[in-house]
Amino acid sequence: MSELSQPISPEHLLSPEADVRKFLTPTVSRLAFAASTPALLEPMQHSISKDQKDAFATTTADNLPYAIANAVSLESRNQAPQQSVSEWNQDFWRNVQAMTDKDVSEPLRTERINAFAVLDIKLDNKELDITGSFNAQVDLFRKKYVDTKKSDIKQFARDIAKDCKNDDGSVDMAKLQTRLDAIEPVLAIFGTDNDINLLVKDFALADAVFTQSEPFKKQAADVAVSQLKQPLQGSEHTRIQALWEKVNQKTTRLETSSFEGGEILRYKPESIRIDSSTGEKVMPLFYVQGINGDSKLPWTLEALAKEDQREIIAISYTDKLKGSTSKDTLETIASGGSNTPGETEANSVITEMDSLQANEIIRVLHDLRIDQVDIVAESRGAIRLIAAMTKNPDLFRNAYLAHPAGLDNRTYVKSHLDAARQVINHAARKALGKVEKHANDGVASPRGRKWLRDPRGWRKEHKSVAHADVRGALAAYAKAYPDKQITIAGDKNDKAFLSHRLEQNTGKSENVTFILTDWGGHGIGYNPEAVKEISGSLKKLETTGRNKSQFALAG
C-alpha cells in the first residue's frame, strides 16, 4: 500500500469544487441520492429531476440503503471459504498485528493504530474472553460488525468516523478518506465478491456527506448531479450493480419460466389499470425485442409495466439464431374474417428463422392461455410480429412497433452500413452532450459494437433483416382489418427509418398513419421518454372511440 497523503484542511473543502468531487465519486454520489430516491441505484440511470436533487438536502444518512448493502455483504461472505470462530479470530488478530508492525512506515502505521483504537481494538490488550480461548476484544469486534448471520456496515461506518469530526459535529471528509485508505485490508471482513469491501468505503463517505453544513451539502448536490451523469466504470459498476440486483430481488415482480425455445419473462406491476374501452382490467402487453435486445429486457419490461400499469410479457430466445436465413413466403390475408384467409393480395418474404420465432410467439401465448395481447415491438422484432399477426390475427389487439424492419427496403450491405452509422452517430451525439449513456441502445451500445464485429451474428441476423419484406403482409393486414389503426413512426435521428421513407415504401391506407419521433436514434434503448410515448399512444387508442381492435405501429 502506498504512503498516505496528508489530510486536507476542512476549511478548504468548499472551494474549489474539485475538492468536493474528490470525495463524491460517481459511486458515492449514487449512494447519497439513493438515500432519498432508491431508483437512482440503477446503474444505467443518469438523469435526475429537480425534486430528486432538492430531496438530497433534506434526507439523512439513516436513509442510505444499508440493509441492501448488508444483504450483499452477507451473501459475499457466505460464498467465501468458511472458517470456525476460533480460526477467524486468530486470523484477524494476526492481520491486525501485521498491519501495525513497526516495519510499517509512518504516518500509515499511526493512522492504522488510531483506526483500530476507535473500533475498540487495542494492540496492548491481550485479555482473553471468558472461555480463555479468544482475544476478547477481537471476538466483540466480530460479533458487532460481522457476526455469523449479519453484517453491520452502518455501525462500522459510524464508528470509524468517530474521531474524524470537526467542532461542529461534521465529519472531516479528508481525514476519513485517509483513515479508510489506511485500513482498506480490514474491509475484506465484509466480503470481497462484487468488491463489497470497497463499497464499505463508499458508504462511510456517503454517510459523512450528510453530517456536513448546508453550504457544503448544496455544493455537494451540484457535484453529485454531475457525477451521476458519468458512466460507472469497472469496480464502480460492479458494486453498484450488486446493490441494484439485490434491490430487484426484494422488490421485483419479474417472473421467469422456461420453454423449449428459451425463457418467458413476465413483469407484473402492483396494480393493473382499467382499459377505458372495455371497463375491465387492461390486457397484457407483449414486447418483441430487436437485435441485441435481450440485454435490456428486464429494464424495458419494468419500465413499460410501471408506465402502462399492466403485465408485460417477453421471450428471451436461448438460441436466437436458430433456423436458417433461407427465404420463406409468407402468405398474407387480403379479405375475409378472422382466421379466414381471403384472396392473397401480396406475398411477403421472411426467413425461416423469423418464421420459427413468430410461431414461438403464438405458441407461448397459447400455452399461457392468453386470448389477446397488445404489442410493442422494435426493429427486427417487427418482422416476427407481423408474421405472427398474419398467422393468427385474433391474438393481437393494439400494438406499437419502434423502427420496424422489413418495411425499409434495404439491402444486406446497406443495412449493415446503416448500423455502423448509428454507432458513429450515437458516439458523436454523446460527445456533444445531446444524448446520455444508453439513451440509444441497440447497435449503438457497447454490445452492439461488438456485434458489428461478430461475423456469425451480424451476417445471420442482418441477412434476416435484409431478406425480409413484409410490406405486402402489412398492407394486406391493414386492408383485411380496417378497424385496426396502424401508426408507423420513424426517428429524426435515424435516417434509415425516417417516417416519410417508410411511408414511401409501405404505401398509404386509411388506417395507417406515419409520425416522426425524436428518441436520439434507433430503438427504445433505455429511454424513459420513449416508454412514456409508447404508453401514451396505446392509452390514447383505447379512448379514440374506434374499434377495440386497433393497431399502432411506430418506428
N, C-alpha and C positions, 0 to 999 in steps of 0.2 A: 504494500500500500504506500502511496506517495505521501510526502510530508504535507501537513495541513497548512492551509493558508491562514493568515492572521485574521481574527474577527473584524467585521466591518462595523463601524460605529452606528448605532441605531439612528442618530440624527441624520445620517447620510441616506437613509432608506427612501425618503420621499422625493429625492431628486439625485440623479436623473432617473427617468423611467426604467432604464436598463437595469438598475439595481433591484427594482421590484420584480422585473422579468427573471432575474437570477433565481428567485425562489418560486415564482409562479410559472413553472414549466407547463407545457400542454397537459401533462398528466395531472399535476396538482390543480390546475385551473379547472379541469373537467370534474375532479372530485369536489372542489369548492362549489361549483354550480350545481352539482348533483345533490347537495345538501338541501336545496330548495326545489330543484327540478330533476328527479331521478332519471327521467328520459334522456337527459344530456350525457349519461354514461355511455350511450350508444356510440361506438367508435366512429361511425360514419356521419354523425350529426355535427355539422359545422356552423350552423346558424343559430342565433339566439334572439328572442324578442325583447322589447323594451321592458315588459313586465318581468321577464325572467332575469334580466340584468338588475332591475330595481330590487328584486327579492334577495339578491346577493347581499345587500347591505343590511337586511332585516333578519336574516336567518341566523342560526347559531351553530357552533361546532357539534352540538349534540345531534343535529340532523344529518351529519355525514353518514354515508352508508356503511357504518361499521359492522352491522350484522351480516351484510353480504360479504365483506372482507373477511370476517371471522369464519364464515362458512367455506370460503375459498381456501383459507389458511388450513383449516382442519382437514379438508379434502386433500390438500397437498401433503400435509404431514402423514396422513393415513396411507398415502401411496409410497412413502419412503420406507426403507427397511426399519422394522420396528425394534426398539430397544426396551429392556426392562428399566424400571425406575432407577435401580442402582446403577446400571450402565449409563443411563442418560446423565444422572447427577455427576458421576465420575468424569465423563467426557466433558461436560460443561465446565467443571471446576478446572480441569487441565487446560481447557481453551482460555479461560479467564487468566490463568497464570501465565500462559504463553503470550497472550496479548499485552500483558503488563510487565513482561520480563525486563530486567534492567538493560538488556541489549537493545530494546526498542527505543528509537530516537525520540527526542523531545521536539516540539511540545506534544507529540502524539501520545506518548506514554501517560503524561499527566492528564490529558483530556480523557483518556480511557479510564483512568483511576477515578476521576471525578464522576464520569458517567456511571460506572458501576456503583459508586457510593450512593447516588440518588436512587438507584434501583435496589438499594439495601444489600449490596454485595461488598463487604469489607475484606480486603486482602489479608488482614492480620487476624481475621476471625476464623478460628479453627473449631468452633463449637459444633458438636455433633447433635443430631436430633435425639429424641427420646429412645430410639432403638439402638443408638450408639453406632449406627451404620453410615448415615449420610451427613454431609455438611448441612447443618440446619438451615442456614441462610439460602443455600442453593435449592434445597427442597421447597422452601417457602416461595422462592422466585419461580420455580417450575409450576407450582400449584396456582400461583397468582396469574401467570401470563399464558402458559401452555399446558394446562392440565390435560389428563387423558382424553376428555370428551369436550374440550373447549379451547378456543384461543381468545385472548382479550387484547386486541390491538389498541382499542381506545384507551384502556388503562395504561398500557405501555407508553403510548404517545403522550399522555398527560404527565406521567411520572418522569419521563426522560427530559421533559422541558422544565421541570420544577425550578432548577437554579439557573435557567436561561432567561429569566424575566427582568424587565425594566421596572423602575419605581412605580410606574402607573399600572402595573399588572400585565402589560402586553409582553408577548414573548419576543425576545431578540432573535429575529429570523436568521441572521448571520451566525450567531453563536449556536443556535440549534442545528443549523446546517453543518457546522463544523463538528458538533458532537455526533450527529448521525453518521457522518462520513467516518469518524473515528471508530465507531462500534459496529460498522456495517457487517463484519463477520458474525456478530451475535444475532443479527436479524434472521439468520437462517433457521433459528429455532421455530419460526412461524411457517417454515416450508420454503422450498426453492422452486418447485414446479410452478410454471407461469410467472416466475420472477416475483413471487409473493413477498420475498424478503425486501425487494426494492419498493414494493407497494407500501410496506410499513413506513418507509421514509416519506413517501408521498402523503400518506395520511397524517403523519406527525406535522408536516409543513402546512397542509391544508387546515388542520386543527388550529395551528398557531395563527393563521391568517385572520381567523375570527376573533382573536384577542386584541387586534390592533385598533388604533384610533379611527375615527370616522374618516378623516382625510386620507389615511392610508388605505382603508377599505374602498373608498371611492376611486382612488387611483388603481387599486388592485383590480376592481371590477372592469375598468377600461382595458387593463393589460390582459386580464383573463379572457375577455371577449376576443381580443386579437389572437391570443394563444389557442382559443377553441377553434379558430379557423384553420390552424395548422394541422396537416395530416399527422396522425400518430405514426411513429416510425419504430421498427424493431421491438425492443423490450417494452417501450411505452405502450405500443399497440397490444402486445401480448398480455400485459397485466390488466389493462382496461377491458380488453375483450373477455378475460376470465371473469371479471366482475359482471359484465353485461350478460354473459351466458348464464351466470348464476341468478341474476335478476329474472331472466326469462324462465328459468326453471321454477322460480317461485310464482311468477305471475302469468306465464304463457298459457294460452288456450289453444296452442298448436298441437294437433293430434296427427300421428303418422301411422300408416299401415302399409303393408307390402302387397303387391300383386305381381303377376308373372312378368310384367314389363318394367317394373320399377317400384316407386313409392308414391303413395297417395298422401297429400298434405291437406289438412282441413283446419282452418283457423276460425274459432267461434268467439265473437265478442261477448261482453257481459249481457248485453240486451240486443234483441233484434227489433228493428223498426217496422212500422206498418207500411205496407205498399198502398199508396194513395189510389191506385187503380182498382184494387181488389178489396181493400179494407181488412186484409189479413196480413199476417207476418210475411215480409218480403221473401221471395225465393232465394236460394243460394246463388252465389256468383262464381262462375268457373273462370279461372285465369289460365291462359295459354302463353307461355314464355317464348321468347325468340332464341336465337343463337346466344350461347353463353349466359342464358337467363337463369340457370339452376342456382347459381351462387347467391342471387338476391331474392330467391323465392321467399324465405322467412320474412324479410323486411317488407316485400311487396304485399304479401298476404296480410300481415298485421296492419300495414298502413291502409289497405283497402277495407279491411274488416272494420277498423275503428272509424274511418271516414264515412263509409257507406252503411255502417251498422247492420251487417248481415254476415252470414257464414261465407267464407271464401274457400274454394277447393282448387287444387292444382295437382299436376302429375310431375314428378321428377323421374325421368327415364334412366333406369340402370344402365342400359346400353342405348344411348340416344342416337347412335349412328347405325343401329341395326337396319337391315334392309339394304337394297341396292339403290343406285341412282338411275336405274333404267326407267324409262318413261312409261307411265300408265295413262290410259284415257279415263277421264272422269266424266261419266255421263251426267248431264245436267237436266234439271227439271224446267220445263217451259210453261206448262199449264197443268191443270188438274188439282185435286185436293191434296191434303196431307197424306204422305206415304203412297201417293198415286202419281207416279211419274207420267208426265204427259209427253207430247212430241218433243224430241230433243231439239232445242234451238241451236245450241253450240256446244261442242265438246271442249273440255279443258284438259290440260296436261299437268300431272303431278308425278312425282317419283314414287317408286314402290315404298320407300322409306316413309314419306309423308302419308301415303295411303294406310300403311300399317299403324302409324301413330294416330291417325284420325279414327281408325277402328277401335283403338285402345281408349280414346276419349269416350266413345259411345259405350263401350263395354264397362268401363269404370262407373259411369253414371247409372247404367242399368244395375250393376252389382250393388251400388249404394241405394238402389230403389228410389232414385230421384227422378221425378217425372219431367221436370223442366228447370232450366237454369238461365240466368242472364250470363253474358260473356264479356270478358276483357281479354284481348289477345294483342300481341305486338310482333312486328317484324315477321320472321319466318313462321311464328305461331299462327298467323292469319291463314297461311296455306293449309295447315292441318285443320283449322277450324272451318274454313269454307268447305273443305272436303267433307268434314263431319256433318255440317249443316245440310249439305246436298244429300248425304246418305240417310240422314234421319232428322228431317226438319222439325219434327214435333218436340225434340229435346230442347230446343233453343228459343228464347224469347228476345229480350233486349240484349244488345251487345255493343262493345266499344273496342275497336282494334286500333292500336297505335302503329302508324307507319307500316301498313300491310304489304308484305312481299307478295309476289305473284300477280301484282297489278301494275308493276312498273316497267315491264317490257325491256329488261336489261339482259345483256349477255353475261356469260360466266366471267369473262375478264373484266367487263365494266363493273359488275357488282363487287368484285374484289378490289378494284381501284377505288370505288366509292367508299368501301370500308376503310381503306388506308387513308383516304382523305378525311374521314371522320376522326380518326386518331389524331391527325395533324391539326384539324380544326379545333378539336377539344383541347389539345395542348396549348394552342395559341390563345383561345378564349380564357383558359385558366391563367395563363401568364399575364393577360391583360386585366385580370380580376373580374371578368364578365361571368364566370361560372365557378362555383365552388367544387371541391373534390367530390366526385361521384354524382354531381348533378346530372351528368350524362354518362350512363354506364354502357353496357353492350360492347361493341367493338372498340370503343374508346377507353375501356377500362384496362387496368394492368393485365387482367386475364385475357381481355380481348386482343391486346397487343401480342401476347404470347400465342394466341390462336392464329393471328396473322402469319406467324412463323411455323405453324403446325401443318405440315403437308397433308397428313391424313384428314385432319379436322376441316381445314378450310376448303380442301378440294371436294370432299364429300358433301359438306353442308352447303357450300357455295354452288355446287352442281345442283343440289336440291332446289336452291332458291332460283338459280338461273334457268333451270329447266321448267320450273313451274310457271304456268299461265292459267290463272283462274278467273280471268276477266269474263270469259263466257259463262262460267258457273255462277259468278256473282250477278251478272246481268239476267240470266235465266231465273235465278232465285228471286231477285227483286221483282221480276215480271210475274212469277208464279205466286208470290206472296206480297201483293201491293199494300197490305196492311202493316208490313214491317218496314219501319223507317230506317234508312241506311245513311249514316254520315261518315264520309271519308275525309280525314284531315291530314294534311302534310305539315311538316315543320319548316319554318322560315330559315332555320339554320342547317337544314339537311337538303341539299339541292337535288338529291336523287328522289326525294319524296315530297316535293312541292305540290300543293294541292291542285294547282292548275294542270300540272303534268299528269297527275293521277286521273284527273277528270278527262283529259285528252285520251288517255289510254283506256279508260273504263267506259266512257260514254255516259250520256245523260239519261236520267229516268225520273219520273215524278217523285218517287220515294227515295231518291239518292241525292244527297247534298254534299258539298265539299267545303271544308273550312281549313284555316291555317293556324297552327299552334306556335307557341314560342317557348319551347322546352329546353332550348340550348343544344339541340341535336337529335340524334336518332334514339328513340326508345324512351320508356318511362324512367329508367335508371333509378336513382334514389331521390327523386324529385317530388317533394310533398305537394307542390303546386299542380303537377301533372295528375296526381292522385285525386286532388280536390276537383279538378276539371272533369275527370272521368266520372266521379261520383255525382257531381252536379248535373252532368249530361244525362246519366241514367235516371236520376230522380226526376229531371225535367220531362223525360219521355213518359214517365208514369202520370204526369199531370197535364199532358198536352191535349187530352180528350180524344186522341186517336185510338186505334185498336190496342188491346193488351199485348199483342204480339208485334212489337216494334223492334227494329234492329238498327243499332247505331254503330257505324264503323269509323274509327278515327285513325289517321296515320301520321 
